[in-house]
Amino acid sequence: MNDLFTWTAMGTLTGASAATLLATNVIGGLIGPSGDKARKWIAVGIALALSYLTAAFAKDVGDEKWITAFFNGLVIFSAAFGINQLPPGNRQATQPSQGKLAQGREPRILRSWV
């Protein structure tokens, strides 16, 4: 069990990002499609909570750790969900474009697996 998540690992950017992504997807899966709009806000909340929790355990640091924790929470959220995917122009189209084969008519290897 020590090779999975540990408190030390969740105090790093990689661990906190992975924990944020995992927790958000599990919570979103439990809520169902009705919770899809809230998924980003759930992720921001989890990322900020992990960041402030890490700041609470930080020793030998002044009161500025609370301001830094806010920005670290935003970094965790950005790393977990890919900040480059937020602008609408960067997102992949979910509807098939005109002139492309409809999903299901192309060979299986070309269809989305997820």
N, C-alpha and C positions, 0 to 999 in steps of 0.2 A: 504493500500500500504506500510505502514511502516514495515510490517512483512516480506516483500520479501527482496530485496537487498537494503541496505543502504550504504552510504559512509563509515560508521564505520565498517560495516560487511565486506566490500570488503578490508578493511585494515588488516584483519586477514588472517591467512593461509587458514583456511577453506573457508572463503568467496571468497578470491582471486582464490583458486583452483576451486571452483564451478563456478565462473564467467569465468575462462579460459576454462574449459571444455564445458560449455554451449555456449559461444561465438564461440569457435572453431567448435563445432558440427553444429551450425546453419550456420556459414559461409561455412563449408564443404558441408552441405546439399544444400545450395543455388548454390554453384559452380557445384556440381554434381560429378560423378565418376572421371572426369578428374582432379579434385583437390585433390584426395586422397593422392598423393605423397607430396603435399605441406602442408597437414594438420598438421604435426608435426612442421613445421617451422612457420606456422600461430600461433600455440599454444605457441611456444617459444616467438614469438613476443608479443603476448597478455600478457603472464606472465611477461615478462620484462617490458612492458609498465605499467602494474599495479604496479609492484614493484617500478619503478622509479617515478611514480605518487605519490605513498605513501611516498617515500623518499622526494619528493619535498615539501610535506606538513608537514614533520617532523620538529619540532622546537627544539631548544636547543641541536642540534646534530652537530658535526663537519663535515668537508668535507669527512670524511671516509664513510659517509652514501651512497655515490655514489658507492663505491666498495662493500659495504654490500648489496646494492640494486641489484647489478648484481647477487650475490649468492642467495639472496632471490628470485629472479626471477626464478632461476634454481630449487630452492626448490618448488616453486609454480607449475612449470611445472611438476616436478617429482610427486608431490602429486596429480595433476589433472589427469595424464595419467598413473600412476603406474610405477615407475622406474623398478620394478621387471619384467615388461613385455618387456623391451627394448632388452635384449639379445635374439637372435633367439632361443636358446635352451629352453627358458621359455615360448614361445608362443604356444598356442594351434594349432594343425594342422587344416588347413582349408579344406584339401582334405581328403576324407575317406580313411582309411588305408585298406590294404588287409586283408581279414578275417572278417572285420566288415560289418554290414548291410549297404547298401546304404541309404542315407537320403531319407526318404519317405516310406520305406518298414517296418520300425519298428513301434511299436504302437505309436500313437500320443503323448502320455505323455512323450516318450523318445526323440522326435525330438526337435531340437532347436526352441524356440518360437520367436527368433529375427532374 
